[in-house]
Amino acid sequence: MIETLISSKTRVKLLLKFFLNSQATAYLRNLEDEFGESTNAIRLELNKFEEAKMLTSEPVGKKKVFKVNTAHPLFRDLHNIVMKYVGLDQIVEHVIGRLGNLEKVYLTGNFARGMDSEIIDLVFVGQIDKGYLTQLLEKAEEMIDRRIRYIAFTPEDFSAEKISESGTHPLLLWSSDKS
């Protein structure tokens, strides 16, 4: 869908990298390894984003490290577009909104790192009917045309360190008002 509007695959990858997880940082060689593309193509797109003030950079040693400018007037809009592209808006609307006794939902895996994937990894925290959750997720998978892999914890059993051990820093996708 987004590829029809934005013809540059590198630009789409950069949007995912920085606008899905606003905490993401990266430097040119790191992105070259991650994207499997030439540094020149990535550099051109990074420069365009930086000129538009959508990304900021700072030197760290000999590297120029980029991150998203969350103060940019288009940040929220681009973040929402990326959420829709991935299908996370559908998960929030059709799954999370119907689960009732849910406290938090975290995004982990490739998407939490800002990389596109056919699988969305989620962590649910709350008193959850896993059978009902599975039914809702199966319907959501059909709507977004991606697989959803999940882990469910009770609030007592959950700790962010458990999911951080896998090397993925969890990205809070949704939180109830009570937690």
C-alpha positions as CSV (number, residue, x, y, z in Angstrom):
1,M,0.0,0.0,0.0
2,I,2.6,2.6,1.1
3,E,4.9,1.4,-1.7
4,T,2.5,2.9,-4.3
5,L,2.7,6.3,-2.7
6,I,6.4,6.2,-1.9
7,S,8.4,4.5,-4.7
8,S,11.7,4.5,-2.8
9,K,12.1,1.2,-0.9
10,T,14.9,2.7,1.1
11,R,12.6,5.6,2.2
12,V,9.9,3.2,3.3
13,K,12.5,1.3,5.3
14,L,13.7,4.5,7.0
15,L,10.1,5.5,7.8
16,L,9.6,2.2,9.5
17,K,12.9,2.4,11.3
18,F,12.4,5.8,12.7
19,F,8.6,6.6,12.8
20,L,7.4,3.3,14.3
21,N,9.7,3.4,17.2
22,S,10.6,7.0,18.1
23,Q,13.5,5.8,20.3
24,A,15.3,4.1,17.4
25,T,18.8,5.4,16.5
26,A,21.0,4.3,13.7
27,Y,24.1,5.2,11.8
28,L,24.9,4.7,8.1
29,R,26.9,1.5,8.2
30,N,24.4,0.0,10.7
31,L,21.5,0.7,8.2
32,E,23.5,-0.7,5.3
33,D,23.8,-4.0,7.2
34,E,20.2,-4.0,8.3
35,F,18.7,-3.0,4.9
36,G,21.1,-4.8,2.7
37,E,21.4,-1.7,0.4
38,S,24.2,0.5,-0.7
39,T,25.4,3.2,1.6
40,N,24.9,5.8,-1.2
41,A,21.2,5.1,-1.5
42,I,20.7,5.2,2.3
43,R,22.8,8.4,2.6
44,L,20.7,10.2,0.0
45,E,17.5,9.4,1.8
46,L,18.9,10.2,5.3
47,N,20.1,13.6,3.9
48,K,16.6,14.3,2.5
49,F,15.0,13.5,5.9
50,E,17.5,15.6,7.7
51,E,17.1,18.5,5.4
52,A,13.3,18.3,6.0
53,K,14.1,18.3,9.7
54,M,12.3,15.0,10.1
55,L,15.5,13.4,11.4
56,T,18.2,14.9,13.6
57,S,21.8,13.7,13.8
58,E,24.7,14.0,16.2
59,P,28.3,12.8,16.0
60,V,29.1,9.9,18.3
61,G,32.8,9.2,17.9
62,K,33.4,8.9,14.2
63,K,29.8,8.0,13.5
64,K,26.8,10.2,12.6
65,V,23.9,8.9,14.6
66,F,20.3,9.6,13.3
67,K,17.1,9.7,15.2
68,V,13.6,11.0,14.5
69,N,12.6,14.5,15.4
70,T,9.4,14.0,17.4
71,A,8.9,17.7,17.6
72,H,8.4,17.9,13.8
73,P,4.9,18.9,12.9
74,L,4.4,15.9,10.7
75,F,5.8,13.3,13.2
76,R,2.4,12.2,14.6
77,D,0.9,12.0,11.1
78,L,3.8,9.9,9.8
79,H,3.8,7.7,12.9
80,N,0.1,7.0,12.3
81,I,0.6,6.2,8.6
82,V,3.3,3.7,9.6
83,M,1.1,2.2,12.2
84,K,-1.6,1.7,9.6
85,Y,0.8,0.3,7.1
86,V,2.0,-2.3,9.6
87,G,-1.6,-3.0,10.7
88,L,-1.1,-2.0,14.4
89,D,-4.0,0.3,14.2
90,Q,-6.3,-2.7,13.4
91,I,-4.8,-4.7,16.3
92,V,-5.5,-1.8,18.7
93,E,-9.0,-1.3,17.4
94,H,-10.2,-4.9,16.8
95,V,-8.2,-6.9,19.4
96,I,-7.1,-4.7,22.3
97,G,-10.3,-2.8,22.5
98,R,-12.3,-6.0,23.0
99,L,-10.1,-7.8,25.6
100,G,-11.5,-6.1,28.7
101,N,-9.1,-6.8,31.5
102,L,-5.9,-5.8,29.7
103,E,-3.2,-3.5,31.3
104,K,-0.5,-3.2,28.6
105,V,0.5,-4.4,25.2
106,Y,4.1,-4.2,23.9
107,L,5.4,-4.6,20.4
108,T,8.6,-6.6,20.3
109,G,10.6,-8.4,17.6
110,N,11.5,-6.9,14.2
111,F,8.9,-4.1,14.3
112,A,10.1,-2.9,17.7
113,R,13.6,-2.6,16.0
114,G,12.0,-0.7,13.1
115,M,12.3,-3.4,10.5
116,D,9.5,-4.7,8.3
117,S,8.4,-8.3,8.8
118,E,5.6,-10.7,8.0
119,I,5.2,-11.4,11.7
120,I,4.1,-9.0,14.4
121,D,5.3,-9.9,17.9
122,L,3.2,-8.8,20.8
123,V,3.2,-9.1,24.5
124,F,-0.1,-8.8,26.4
125,V,-0.2,-8.1,30.1
126,G,-3.5,-8.6,32.0
127,Q,-6.1,-11.2,33.0
128,I,-6.7,-12.5,29.5
129,D,-8.9,-15.2,28.1
130,K,-6.3,-16.8,25.8
131,G,-9.0,-18.6,23.7
132,Y,-10.8,-15.4,23.0
133,L,-7.5,-13.6,22.3
134,T,-6.6,-16.3,19.8
135,Q,-9.9,-15.8,18.0
136,L,-9.5,-12.1,17.8
137,L,-5.9,-12.3,16.6
138,E,-6.9,-14.8,13.8
139,K,-9.5,-12.3,12.5
140,A,-6.9,-9.4,12.8
141,E,-4.4,-11.5,10.8
142,E,-6.9,-11.8,7.9
143,M,-7.5,-8.0,8.0
144,I,-3.8,-7.0,8.0
145,D,-2.3,-9.9,6.0
146,R,0.4,-10.5,8.5
147,R,0.9,-13.2,11.1
148,I,0.7,-12.3,14.8
149,R,2.8,-14.1,17.4
150,Y,2.0,-13.3,21.0
151,I,2.9,-14.0,24.7
152,A,0.4,-13.3,27.5
153,F,1.4,-12.5,31.0
154,T,-0.6,-11.9,34.2
155,P,0.4,-8.6,35.8
156,E,2.1,-10.5,38.6
157,D,4.3,-12.5,36.2
158,F,5.3,-9.8,33.9
159,S,8.5,-7.9,33.9
160,A,10.0,-5.9,31.0
161,E,13.3,-7.6,31.6
162,K,11.8,-10.9,30.6
163,I,11.1,-9.7,27.1
164,S,14.2,-7.6,26.9
165,E,16.4,-10.7,27.4
166,S,15.7,-11.7,23.8
167,G,17.7,-8.6,22.7
168,T,14.5,-6.7,21.8
169,H,13.6,-3.7,23.7
170,P,9.8,-3.7,24.1
171,L,7.9,-0.8,22.6
172,L,4.8,0.1,24.6
173,L,1.9,0.0,22.1
174,W,-1.0,0.5,24.4
175,S,-1.7,1.0,28.1
176,S,-4.9,1.2,30.1
177,D,-5.5,4.2,32.3
178,K,-5.3,2.1,35.5
179,S,-1.7,1.0,35.1
